[in-house]
Structure formats: structure tokens, C-alpha cells
Amino acid sequence: MKTDVLIVGGGLAGLACAIGLCDRDFRVTVLERSEKLGGRAGSCTDAQTGDVVDLGPHVLLTQYPNLLELLELLGTRDHVVWDEDKVMTVVEQGCAVPIRRSLLPAPFHLLPSLLRVPTISTRDLLSNHHTSWFVMRADEEDLRYLDSVDALTFLRGMKATERFIDWFWATVSMAIMNVPLDQCSAGALLRFYRILLAHPDLHLGFADVALAELFAPQAVRAIEAAGGAVRTRTAVEKILESNGAVTGALLADGSRIDADTCVCAVEPDSLARLLPESLLRAGSRFVDLDRFRPSPYISTYLWFDRKITDERNWARTGSPDNLTCDFYDLSNIRRGWQERPSLIAGNIIYSHRAAHLDDDDIVAATVREIAQFAPAAAAATVRHARVHRIPMAIPCPLPGLEAKRPPAATPVAGLYLAGDWVDTGLPASMESAVRSGWLAAERVLAAAGRERPLAREVKKTRGFLSLTSWGASAEARRHAHDGAPMA
């Protein structure tokens, strides 16, 4: 069998790449080793209830132009429910604080809500101004200097109080970066913080259907309508190359697909298994693949016998004593489910600390934590529960790894990379996955002499922040020099 472009991996990155190419006169073949498409944004049907649930609940942001453009192309953007009332509800010690946008310009739009947090003082809040001022002036080069520094060291160096670090930064690091502060690249964390500061119109969004239903079936129809093919339960054994150029792929069943162009849209450890040994030698771009370590998580789904809360979602502060990071009541999100009892999903991020717990222990602990926000949970009955143990949410953004994220193009002719972990200028996320797929498609088009822009940049800075990008390179270099890099 021969195809023009072979895409290995049927997650968001692979499908986005295929959508970018399938109507450009390319015969595209997508191969996915599992039974279902979607990858880490996949969904499954619960046998007992018949409900379709995700591997783990996800949020979308209004500052996700690539993902939202993909949904627009697929006709599913209207299936995103936006929380326009607030950014997030944060829970600490049973106290729930809604973080709302104000009419103040960026970067002050969240300040009124933060001033009302009862467990942080004005001094704690003001201690963050050094970090905010730095980020307001920083550019991408400045953030890359800070890749070698762990976020906790950086924040302490910027004189943030331990209380504010615990309440705000530890929460953001776990919820967004999926690692504790001392395991997170300062540059990676501050890149997200810049987005948060810069956009007073930022909203959280939730799929009102199962996550994979936002893109997977629609993408298959579009690819097949353009003459392409999508094959599930098709594992690739090795990428084939000759004289520095891709020639195709050997499948696990012993068959072969010939292709002059191959996009590997898989995780780092899978890529290492797929590449020929000749490409993994010392000195090659691929020698650092084993440095990308997965951040595992555990996702729980609890079907209650009654309505527990009217909230769509809430987050708990990033304390080591907290097991679950964020919760979502799907009965308040899914279309047509408003009259149903609560179905609450939660994420235990960076779940090493829960690895010793069995499913019953996790369910019991999750109910207790839900009750700290929604007391009705304590008297309710859990009619059914699922516990998903997912080996990787994203690759851990460890200090030093931002510089190791590879670009879409490789030294091998015809071989390109996609995935949330490649160099997209964004934290690993669904947005990064889609942007990476389109960056890979751009490289394929350019190699064929048909250059066309597909990937979108993050929305430009707004408000006061747009006037302060003076550069902070000297300060970034100082922190990178003084900080404690981690292996």
C-alpha cells in the first residue's frame, strides 16, 4: 500500500495535521494503534450507565485559537459551554472564592477578586508584583532563559511570600502544568501566566458532549471525503528510512505502507520505539527523548443519587494534603443533563502520591473532598463510580526541557513531528496539540512547494500589558545564573 502522507497517531495532533492536508490534493492515511481515536483527549462508554465519559475532564480557553478554529472547521464549536461569569472558583479549607474578571484593564482585571481572598493578606498579594512586573516586560527569549530554573526557586527569588506561593502558584502549577512547583520549569510556568495576565476576556469552556465527540467522528468524515483513510487498531512497528529519507512504515502485523512523507504524532516514548536505531544515536536530535517523563493522573467519575451543586467546576488549592485538583459536575455542563443527579468528575494530578490507594480508597477520599465544597455530598449515595488511571496527562515540564522540545521538521527528509510536547511556544495542552499538527502540515506543504499558513498565534496582548513589553533579558539571565537547575 502507498499513500502520500502517513500520519502515525490519531489524537488531536494527528487529526489536526490530517485536516490541514486532506483537502490539498494529498492522499492522507492516519494510523491509530488503539480501538478509538482521540488519544489523551479520548472518551469511552460506561457499560453500567451508558454515559460517554472522557479519560479525564478537560477545560478549553478562549485563548485557544487553534483548537477553536479546528472545531469551527468541523462544525462543533457550538458544543463548547463558556463560563462567562467567572474565571474559576478556588476552594481552600472549605472556603470557596470565585475569581471573577473586573472592568479594570489587563493586568489588573483579577485584582479585585484576589483582594477578597480571606486566607491571603494584602502583603501576600503585593509580594507577587515583582513576578508580574517581570512577566509584563518579558519576551519569549527571556522565558527561555528561565527554562533551567525551577519555578519555586524563581518565585522565592522574586520575593513572593510562601503563603502566596502556596495559595496561587502551587495551584496553577498543578492545575495547568501538571507538576509541583519545584518540578516545573519557571519559563514554562511564566509563559502561561503571561497569557493569564494579558487577556481580561479569558473564559473557561467545557464540552457539552464527550470530548472526543467534538472532533474525532467529524475529522474522520472530512478525511475520508477527501479520499484519505483512517485506520484504528493498526499499530506501527517502525518508521522506515533509507539514505536519510523516509520510505514508509512497517506495521505490527508485518505489512508495510510506503510513503515519502510521515508525520509522527505520538508521545516521546512511543516515538523512541518507532524510530530506527540509526536515528537514536548520540548527537542526534532524538537522543533526549528519554528525558521527557510522563505526568500521570487519576480521574474519577461519581454518579450521585441527587443534585449536589449548581456549579460547573471548582478547583482546590495545590496543597500536598489535597488529593483532587479540580472537579466538574457534568450534569451542569452536558446539554440536556440539567435535571439529572450530579455526575462529578475529578482529577488527581501528578498522581504518584495516590499510587498506593485502591479504587475504593480513591472514591471515598474524593467524596470527602467534594463535601468540603458541596456539603450535600456527605449525605448522598454514590450509585456508581469509575476510576481511570492514565499514565500521562502531559510530559512533565521539568526545568531544562523547554529547550529540548523539538520543532516539527527533523533532519530526516520527509519526517515531521506533532504532539502537544513539541515546540509550539505553548504549554502542553489540547491547544498545543492542534497547533503542532498544523505546524507539521505547514512543513509538509512547504516541502511540496505549496506554502500555506495554518497555525495561529496566541491572541495579542491587550490592555496596559501591551505597553510594557520592554524586555527583561538581563534579569532573566541573572535568575537563570543564580537559580538551581534540575536534571
Buried (B, 14 or more C-beta within 10 A) or exposed (E): EEBBBBBBBBBBBBBBBBBBBBBBEBBBBBBBBBEBBBBBBBBBEBEEBEBBBBBBBBBBBBBBBBBBBBBEBBEBBEBBBEBEEBBBBBBBEEEBBBBBBEEBEBBBBBEBBBEEBEBBEEEBBEBBEBBBBBBBBBBEEBBBBBBBBBBBBBBBBBEBBEBBBBBBBBBBBBBBBBBBBBBBBBBBBBBBBBBBBBBBEBBBBBBBBBBBBBBBEBBBEBBEEBEBBBEBEBEBBBBBBEEEEBBBBBBEEEEBBEBBBBBBBBBBBBBBBBBEEEBBEEEBBBBBBEBBBBBBBBBBBBBBEEBBBEBBBBBBBBBEEBBBBBBBBBBBBBEEBEEBBBBBBBBBBBBEEBEEBEEEEBBEBBBEBBBBBBEBBEEBEBBBBBBBBBEBBBBBBBBBBBEBBBBBBBEBBBBBBBBBBBBBBBBBBBBBBBBBBBBBBBBBBEBBEEEEEBBBEBBEBBBBBEEBBEEBBEBBEEBBEEBEEBE
